[in-house]
Amino acid sequence: MSQPSVILATAGYDHTIRFWEAKSGRCYRTLQYPDSQVNRLEITPDKQYLAAAGNPHIRLFDVNSHSPQPVMSYDSHTSNVMAVGFQCDGNWMYSGSEDGTVKIWDLRAPGAQREYESRAAVNTVVLHPNQTELISGDQNGNIRVWDLTANSCSCELVPEVDTAVRSLTVMWDGSMVVAANNRGTCYVWRLLRGVQTMTYFEPLHKLQAHDGYILKCLLSPEFCDPHRYLATASADHTVKIWNVDGFTLERTLTGHQRWVWDCVFSVDGAFLITASSDSTARLWTMATGEAIRVYQGHHKATVCCALHDGSTESSPS
């Protein structure tokens, strides 16, 4: 089976994971996920595996196989897994769960190598580009930096008390972090290196992006430069694209009929894929803000999407 150069997958509440031909919109593979809904999808940097985060498991599937079975299952969370991602070389995986923990996993071993206690349901976890810090956001409004070298929490922030942090995103060069919350607000910090290696957050901007929940925020990738954008996907059925230079609104992507749960940029930032509870995913061109493809096939809410259209070389650290 030849490996597609673009891997696009979606999942949600109909207990299936679907792989799509990005250009044609054809679904070429469907995996059953009988245990639960799928909350989050992530593709390994080498395009070999797809991680699906459910309740309470994470399953790893072979992207290039016909087998319907996962190649590995990671089972020590006790509630919904809301975040999953990989270190840049694909050596280890991280996850965050509504059980209040952030975990690190060796991909070849089923048990978690490390566990950090957030003491509230974790909604989002991102890996700093330096590959040595995880940043988590939880239901109580806490943002925490977990220093993987010191194996401890090095920083805590509460931008708005008792307002759930729904999504976090870090600029590819580590210069900025954005936190989106349940009130439609994005908090933006400049990330500075302190005297030690610890990351220091300098408040930069507060953006009232939507009236309702923001379910996902995402900064554009390296090859989009010099243009830098922030995408915010919302319960108001839209995705807004903001210019990071001044946080002015560039475009509003309209077309989804229900909440927009997830979004992912193409490697050059020219396209955006979105997933919505209207059971579709969409491909948008950033140049015009138009939806140029609709991926239809799921029977219930589609809440996560994953895209890997770049090379498989690991990024320079």
Phi, psi and chi 1 to 4 in degrees:
 res  aa     phi    psi   chi1   chi2   chi3   chi4
   1 MET       -  117.2 -177.4  173.8  172.1      -
   2 SER   -74.0  144.0   66.0      -      -      -
   3 GLN   -82.6  126.0 -174.8  173.1  -11.5      -
   4 PRO   -66.3  146.1   19.4  -25.9      -      -
   5 SER   -73.9  -24.3   60.5      -      -      -
   6 VAL  -117.6  122.1  176.4      -      -      -
   7 ILE  -109.1  120.6  -64.0  157.7      -      -
   8 LEU  -128.9  124.9  168.2   60.2      -      -
   9 ALA  -134.3  148.4      -      -      -      -
  10 THR  -136.4  157.1   58.3      -      -      -
  11 ALA  -161.1  174.4      -      -      -      -
  12 GLY   175.9 -127.0      -      -      -      -
  13 TYR   -97.8    1.5  -81.7   79.7      -      -
  14 ASP   -96.7   14.3   67.7   -1.7      -      -
  15 HIS    64.2   26.5  -62.5  -76.5      -      -
  16 THR  -131.1  153.0   67.1      -      -      -
  17 ILE  -113.9  129.4  -60.2  165.2      -      -
  18 ARG  -116.7  136.4  -70.7  176.9  175.4  -92.7
  19 PHE  -103.1  137.7  -71.1   85.9      -      -
  20 TRP  -125.4  146.8  -53.7   86.5      -      -
  21 GLU   -77.9  115.5  -73.9  175.4   -2.1      -
  22 ALA   -60.8  -42.4      -      -      -      -
  23 LYS   -72.8  -47.3  -76.5 -161.6  175.4   83.2
  24 SER   -84.9  -23.8   71.6      -      -      -
  25 GLY    84.5    7.5      -      -      -      -
  26 ARG   -82.5  134.5 -176.2  180.0   77.7   89.0
  27 CYS   -85.1  120.1  174.2      -      -      -
  28 TYR  -107.6   -6.8   64.6   88.0      -      -
  29 ARG  -157.2  135.1 -175.8 -176.5  177.4 -162.5
  30 THR  -125.1  126.7  -56.5      -      -      -
  31 LEU  -106.9  137.1  -69.3  170.2      -      -
  32 GLN   -82.8  140.2  -58.6  -57.5  -45.2      -
  33 TYR  -130.5   77.8 -162.7   93.5      -      -
  34 PRO   -70.2  -22.2   21.9  -29.8      -      -
  35 ASP   -69.3  -36.2  -56.7  -19.9      -      -
  36 SER  -166.3 -179.3   73.3      -      -      -
  37 GLN   -68.7  164.0   81.1  -79.4    3.3      -
  38 VAL  -106.3  123.2  178.8      -      -      -
  39 ASN   -90.5  -29.6  -59.4  -47.7      -      -
  40 ARG  -155.9  142.7 -176.3   66.8   59.3 -152.1
  41 LEU  -124.7  143.8  -68.8  172.1      -      -
  42 GLU  -149.1  139.4 -165.4   69.2   45.2      -
  43 ILE  -102.1  138.6  -60.4  160.6      -      -
  44 THR   -66.0  153.3   54.0      -      -      -
  45 PRO   -56.4  -29.3  -26.2   33.7      -      -
  46 ASP   -89.2    6.9   63.2    5.9      -      -
  47 LYS    64.1   16.4  -65.4 -171.0 -176.1  179.0
  48 GLN   -86.5  -32.7  -65.2  -61.1  -52.5      -
  49 TYR  -133.1  153.4  -60.0  103.1      -      -
  50 LEU  -120.4  124.5  174.5   78.8      -      -
  51 ALA   -94.2  132.0      -      -      -      -
  52 ALA  -118.0  121.4      -      -      -      -
  53 ALA   -99.1  123.2      -      -      -      -
  54 GLY  -124.5 -144.7      -      -      -      -
  55 ASN  -130.0  107.8 -175.5    5.7      -      -
  56 PRO  -106.8   19.9   35.6  -30.1      -      -
  57 HIS   -95.4  164.2  -42.4  -79.2      -      -
  58 ILE  -119.9  129.5  -54.8  164.9      -      -
  59 ARG  -115.3  140.4  -55.4  -95.7 -164.6 -105.5
  60 LEU  -110.0  122.6 -162.8   67.0      -      -
  61 PHE  -111.7  147.5  -65.5   91.5      -      -
  62 ASP   -80.1  120.0 -170.9  -28.1      -      -
  63 VAL   -64.0  -34.6  165.0      -      -      -
  64 ASN  -102.9   15.8  -56.6  -56.6      -      -
  65 SER  -108.1  160.5  151.4      -      -      -
  66 HIS   -91.6   -6.0  -71.5  -64.4      -      -
  67 SER   -67.9  134.3  168.8      -      -      -
  68 PRO   -81.2   -9.1   28.8  -32.1      -      -
  69 GLN   -89.4  144.5  -61.6  -54.8  -42.5      -
  70 PRO   -68.9  151.3   19.7  -26.4      -      -
  71 VAL   -85.7  -19.1  -67.2      -      -      -
  72 MET  -157.1  149.6 -173.2   70.4   89.7      -
  73 SER  -128.3  138.3 -175.3      -      -      -
  74 TYR  -118.7  116.3  -53.0   88.6      -      -
  75 ASP  -121.8   11.9  -61.8  -32.4      -      -
  76 SER   -91.5   -4.9   68.2      -      -      -
  77 HIS   -70.5  156.0  -80.1  -60.8      -      -
  78 THR  -116.7    4.0   56.7      -      -      -
  79 SER  -150.4 -175.0 -173.4      -      -      -
  80 ASN   -47.3  129.8  -91.8  -49.3      -      -
  81 VAL   -91.6  117.6 -177.6      -      -      -
  82 MET  -103.2  -15.3  -58.3  -56.3  -71.7      -
  83 ALA  -141.3  140.8      -      -      -      -
  84 VAL  -151.9  144.9   65.6      -      -      -
  85 GLY  -166.5  175.2      -      -      -      -
  86 PHE  -127.0  147.4  -63.5   98.3      -      -
  87 GLN   -65.4  154.1 -179.0 -105.1    0.0      -
  88 CYS   -61.4  -27.2   67.3      -      -      -
  89 ASP   -92.8    0.0  -64.8  -36.9      -      -
  90 GLY    74.9   17.0      -      -      -      -
  91 ASN   -74.9  -32.3  -67.0  -23.8      -      -
  92 TRP  -145.7  163.8   46.6  -93.1      -      -
  93 MET  -121.8  148.8  176.0  173.1   74.8      -
  94 TYR  -122.3  158.0   59.6   87.9      -      -
  95 SER  -150.5  157.9   61.3      -      -      -
  96 GLY  -137.0  144.1      -      -      -      -
  97 SER  -137.5  159.2  166.1      -      -      -
  98 GLU   -66.9   -7.1  -70.9 -179.3  -13.1      -
  99 ASP   -76.2   -0.7   66.6   13.0      -      -
 100 GLY    91.4    7.6      -      -      -      -
 101 THR  -119.0  154.0   65.6      -      -      -
 102 VAL  -112.8  131.5  173.0      -      -      -
 103 LYS  -127.0  153.3  -65.0 -174.7 -169.0 -113.7
 104 ILE  -120.0  136.2  -70.4  179.4      -      -
 105 TRP  -127.2  136.9  -46.2   77.4      -      -
 106 ASP   -79.6  126.8 -178.6  -36.9      -      -
 107 LEU   -60.4  -25.8  -75.8 -174.4      -      -
 108 ARG   -88.4   -4.9  -65.0  153.9  -59.1 -154.1
 109 ALA  -125.1  139.9      -      -      -      -
 110 PRO   -73.7  -25.9   20.9  -26.8      -      -
 111 GLY   -88.6  152.7      -      -      -      -
 112 ALA   -71.0  138.5      -      -      -      -
 113 GLN   -80.8  -36.8  -48.7  -55.4  115.8      -
 114 ARG  -141.9  157.2  -67.2 -168.3 -165.4  175.2
 115 GLU  -143.7  134.6 -179.6  176.2  -55.5      -
 116 TYR  -120.6  136.6  -59.1  107.5      -      -
 117 GLU   -96.1  118.6  -76.5  -78.1  -13.8      -
 118 SER   -94.6  -14.1 -171.7      -      -      -
 119 ARG    65.9   10.3  -58.9 -172.0  -64.0  -78.6
 120 ALA  -154.2  159.3      -      -      -      -
 121 ALA   -56.8  124.1      -      -      -      -
 122 VAL   -86.4  124.3  175.4      -      -      -
 123 ASN   -98.8  -24.9  -68.0  -35.0      -      -
 124 THR  -155.9  140.6  176.2      -      -      -
 125 VAL  -140.8  133.8 -176.0      -      -      -
 126 VAL  -129.1  152.2  -71.5      -      -      -
 127 LEU   -98.8  126.1  177.4   60.6      -      -
 128 HIS   -62.8  143.7 -170.0  -71.5      -      -
 129 PRO   -56.8  -19.3  -23.9   31.1      -      -
 130 ASN   -72.5   -6.3   63.0   21.3      -      -
 131 GLN    66.4    9.8  -51.7  -65.7  -52.9      -
 132 THR  -120.1    1.8   62.5      -      -      -
 133 GLU  -136.2  134.1  -69.1  169.0  -54.2      -
 134 LEU  -103.9  141.3  -73.2  171.5      -      -
 135 ILE  -118.9  125.7  -50.9  172.6      -      -
 136 SER  -119.7  152.0   66.4      -      -      -
 137 GLY  -129.2  140.2      -      -      -      -
 138 ASP  -128.5  177.3   69.6   27.8      -      -
 139 GLN   -66.0  -24.4 -162.4   62.4   20.3      -
 140 ASN   -88.0   -0.6  -70.1   -0.5      -      -
 141 GLY    95.8    7.6      -      -      -      -
 142 ASN   -85.9  138.8  -55.6  -63.3      -      -
 143 ILE  -114.2  128.5  -63.8  170.6      -      -
 144 ARG  -129.0  140.7  -67.7 -166.6  173.8   91.5
 145 VAL  -102.5  126.0  179.5      -      -      -
 146 TRP  -106.3  113.8  -53.5   95.2      -      -
 147 ASP   -83.5  110.9 -179.5  -27.1      -      -
 148 LEU   -74.4  -22.3  -54.6 -177.3      -      -
 149 THR   -75.5  -48.0  -49.3      -      -      -
 150 ALA   -81.8  -13.1      -      -      -      -
 151 ASN    61.1   42.4 -150.2   18.9      -      -
 152 SER  -152.5  169.5   63.1      -      -      -
 153 CYS   -81.3  119.4  178.8      -      -      -
 154 SER  -100.3   -9.8   61.4      -      -      -
 155 CYS  -162.9  140.4  178.3      -      -      -
 156 GLU  -133.0  137.3  -74.5 -168.6   36.6      -
 157 LEU  -134.6  144.1  -72.2  170.1      -      -
 158 VAL  -130.3   91.9 -174.5      -      -      -
 159 PRO   -63.0  -36.5   13.9  -24.0      -      -
 160 GLU  -146.1  117.2 -123.7  174.5  -75.7      -
 161 VAL   -60.5  134.7  177.4      -      -      -
 162 ASP    60.6   21.4  -70.1  -25.5      -      -
 163 THR  -114.4  114.3  -57.0      -      -      -
 164 ALA   -57.3  132.3      -      -      -      -
 165 VAL   -83.1  117.4  175.5      -      -      -
 166 ARG   -93.0  -35.2 -177.5   61.8   60.7 -177.0
 167 SER  -153.5  143.3 -178.4      -      -      -
 168 LEU  -125.4  148.0  -71.4  164.3      -      -
 169 THR  -146.2  143.0  179.3      -      -      -
 170 VAL  -118.6  136.9 -176.0      -      -      -
 171 MET   -61.5  145.1 -172.9   64.9   80.6      -
 172 TRP   -55.3  -28.5   63.6  -92.0      -      -
 173 ASP   -95.5    7.4   61.4    0.6      -      -
 174 GLY    76.3   13.4      -      -      -      -
 175 SER   -87.4  -14.1   62.4      -      -      -
 176 MET  -153.5  145.8  178.9 -174.9  -67.7      -
 177 VAL  -130.8  142.8   65.0      -      -      -
 178 VAL  -124.1  136.2 -179.2      -      -      -
 179 ALA  -119.6  128.9      -      -      -      -
 180 ALA  -111.1  140.7      -      -      -      -
 181 ASN  -124.2 -178.6   71.7   17.4      -      -
 182 ASN   -72.2   -7.6  -91.9   -3.5      -      -
 183 ARG  -100.1    7.3  -65.4 -178.3 -162.3 -103.2
 184 GLY    83.3   14.6      -      -      -      -
 185 THR  -103.6  140.4  -49.5      -      -      -
 186 CYS  -110.8  126.9  -74.6      -      -      -
 187 TYR   -99.9  131.2  -73.5   87.7      -      -
 188 VAL  -118.9  130.0 -174.4      -      -      -
 189 TRP  -122.3  145.5  -66.6  -89.0      -      -
 190 ARG   -84.0  135.0 -167.3  177.5  -84.9  123.0
 191 LEU   -97.1  123.2  -74.2 -174.0      -      -
 192 LEU  -118.7  149.0  -55.8  169.8      -      -
 193 ARG   -84.3  126.9  -78.2  -93.6  161.7 -119.9
 194 GLY   -77.0 -170.6      -      -      -      -
 195 VAL   -61.5  -42.9 -172.2      -      -      -
 196 GLN   -81.9 -161.6  -60.8   84.7   23.5      -
 197 THR   -85.3   -2.6   55.7      -      -      -
 198 MET   -63.1  140.3 -164.3 -176.5   94.8      -
 199 THR   -78.5  135.8  -65.4      -      -      -
 200 TYR  -114.3  133.2  171.1   70.5      -      -
 201 PHE   -96.9  119.3  -73.2   66.2      -      -
 202 GLU  -109.2  117.9 -179.7 -173.6   56.9      -
 203 PRO   -57.7  132.3  -22.1   31.7      -      -
 204 LEU  -118.7  -42.8 -174.6   65.8      -      -
 205 HIS  -161.5  149.6 -164.1   76.6      -      -
 206 LYS  -123.4  119.8 -179.3 -179.3  172.7 -177.3
 207 LEU  -115.7  118.6  173.6   68.9      -      -
 208 GLN   -86.1   92.1 -167.2   56.2   45.6      -
 209 ALA   -85.9  -36.5      -      -      -      -
 210 HIS  -142.7  163.1  -61.8  -94.9      -      -
 211 ASP   -82.0  -32.0  -68.8  -27.2      -      -
 212 GLY  -102.4 -165.8      -      -      -      -
 213 TYR   -57.5  141.4  -62.7  155.3      -      -
 214 ILE   -97.8  125.0  -61.2  174.3      -      -
 215 LEU   -97.5  -21.1  -57.6  166.3      -      -
 216 LYS  -155.9  136.4  172.8   85.1  171.6 -166.2
 217 CYS  -125.9  146.4   63.5      -      -      -
 218 LEU  -151.7  126.6 -173.4   63.2      -      -
 219 LEU   -87.8  148.1  -73.5  160.2      -      -
 220 SER   -69.6  156.2   55.8      -      -      -
 221 PRO   -81.6  174.3   27.3  -32.1      -      -
 222 GLU   -54.9  -44.2  176.7  178.2    0.8      -
 223 PHE   -79.6    4.9  -62.7  114.8      -      -
 224 CYS   -85.7  -19.6 -171.9      -      -      -
 225 ASP   -56.3  148.9  -90.7   27.5      -      -
 226 PRO   -80.1   -5.4   31.1  -35.6      -      -
 227 HIS   -75.3  134.9  -57.3  -67.4      -      -
 228 ARG  -129.0  123.9  -66.4 -169.6  166.8 -166.9
 229 TYR  -124.6  155.9  -60.7  111.5      -      -
 230 LEU  -120.4  125.3  170.8   70.5      -      -
 231 ALA  -101.1  134.7      -      -      -      -
 232 THR  -125.2  121.6   55.0      -      -      -
 233 ALA  -104.4  135.3      -      -      -      -
 234 SER  -134.7  163.0  169.8      -      -      -
 235 ALA   -68.5  -10.9      -      -      -      -
 236 ASP   -82.5   11.5   68.3   10.4      -      -
 237 HIS    79.7    0.5  -52.2 -179.3      -      -
 238 THR  -114.4  163.9   71.4      -      -      -
 239 VAL  -120.7  131.9  178.9      -      -      -
 240 LYS  -109.6  140.9  -69.1 -176.7  178.9  176.3
 241 ILE  -111.7  119.6  -52.3  -64.4      -      -
 242 TRP  -110.7  140.8  -52.5   85.1      -      -
 243 ASN   -80.9  123.2 -168.3  -37.0      -      -
 244 VAL   -64.6  -24.9  169.3      -      -      -
 245 ASP   -78.2   90.5 -176.7   18.9      -      -
 246 GLY    95.1   -9.1      -      -      -      -
 247 PHE    53.7   47.6  -70.2   92.5      -      -
 248 THR   -90.6  149.9   51.1      -      -      -
 249 LEU   -77.7  120.4 -179.4   63.1      -      -
 250 GLU   -87.7  -48.7  -73.6  -85.9  -42.5      -
 251 ARG  -152.6  156.6  -43.2 -152.7  167.0  -61.8
 252 THR  -120.2  122.8  -58.4      -      -      -
 253 LEU   -91.4  112.0  -49.1 -176.6      -      -
 254 THR  -117.8  142.2   56.6      -      -      -
 255 GLY   159.7  -35.5      -      -      -      -
 256 HIS   -67.1  147.0  -80.4  -59.5      -      -
 257 GLN   -97.2  -12.5  -54.8  -58.2  -53.2      -
 258 ARG  -136.1 -166.4  -58.7 -104.0  178.2  102.3
 259 TRP   -57.3  141.4  -68.7   18.1      -      -
 260 VAL  -103.8  114.8 -172.9      -      -      -
 261 TRP   -94.5  -28.3  -75.1   91.3      -      -
 262 ASP  -150.2  155.9 -160.6    5.7      -      -
 263 CYS  -153.9  154.2   61.8      -      -      -
 264 VAL  -148.6  134.6   57.7      -      -      -
 265 PHE   -81.2  149.3  -79.9  103.6      -      -
 266 SER   -68.7  165.5   61.1      -      -      -
 267 VAL   -60.9  -28.7   70.2      -      -      -
 268 ASP   -98.5    2.7   60.1   -1.9      -      -
 269 GLY    73.5    7.9      -      -      -      -
 270 ALA   -82.3  -18.5      -      -      -      -
 271 PHE  -133.6  157.6  -60.3   94.6      -      -
 272 LEU  -135.1  135.0 -171.5   76.7      -      -
 273 ILE  -105.3  138.3  -55.1 -107.9      -      -
 274 THR  -128.1  155.2   55.0      -      -      -
 275 ALA  -128.6  137.3      -      -      -      -
 276 SER  -137.1  156.8  164.7      -      -      -
 277 SER   -67.6   -5.5  -15.8      -      -      -
 278 ASP   -75.7    7.2   66.3   12.9      -      -
 279 SER    77.9    6.7   81.7      -      -      -
 280 THR  -113.4  161.8   70.3      -      -      -
 281 ALA  -117.1  154.6      -      -      -      -
 282 ARG  -134.9  149.8  -72.7  171.3 -168.7 -112.5
 283 LEU  -110.0  122.0  171.4   67.1      -      -
 284 TRP  -113.6  143.9  -50.0   80.5      -      -
 285 THR   -96.0  129.2  169.7      -      -      -
 286 MET   -69.4  -25.3  -65.4  -73.1  -74.8      -
 287 ALA   -61.3  -40.0      -      -      -      -
 288 THR  -118.8  -14.9   62.9      -      -      -
 289 GLY    78.2   14.6      -      -      -      -
 290 GLU   -90.9  148.8  -70.8  175.9  -84.3      -
 291 ALA   -83.6  118.0      -      -      -      -
 292 ILE  -103.7   -7.4   54.1  176.1      -      -
 293 ARG  -153.6  139.5 -172.5   70.4   61.3 -119.4
 294 VAL  -118.2  129.2  179.4      -      -      -
 295 TYR  -100.2  107.0  -55.1   99.4      -      -
 296 GLN  -114.6  133.7  -73.2  177.2  -56.6      -
 297 GLY   170.0  -31.0      -      -      -      -
 298 HIS   -70.1  150.2  -73.9  -69.1      -      -
 299 HIS  -103.4   -9.7  -55.4  -61.3      -      -
 300 LYS  -136.9 -171.9  -69.4 -174.2  178.1  172.5
 301 ALA   -52.0  131.7      -      -      -      -
 302 THR  -101.1  114.3  -51.5      -      -      -
 303 VAL  -114.6   -4.1  -62.8      -      -      -
 304 CYS  -148.9  149.7   51.9      -      -      -
 305 CYS  -143.0  151.1   51.1      -      -      -
 306 ALA  -136.9  140.9      -      -      -      -
 307 LEU  -138.6  135.5  174.6   71.6      -      -
 308 HIS  -137.0  100.7 -168.5  -25.1      -      -
 309 ASP  -118.5   14.6   62.4  -30.0      -      -
 310 GLY   -97.3 -174.8      -      -      -      -
 311 SER   -74.9  166.1   67.0      -      -      -
 312 THR   -96.1    2.3   53.1      -      -      -
 313 GLU   -65.9  140.6  -75.1   80.2   56.3      -
 314 SER   -71.8  146.6   58.0      -      -      -
 315 SER   -70.1  149.0   54.7      -      -      -
 316 PRO   -63.7  135.3   18.5  -27.5      -      -
 317 SER   -84.4      -   51.4      -      -      -
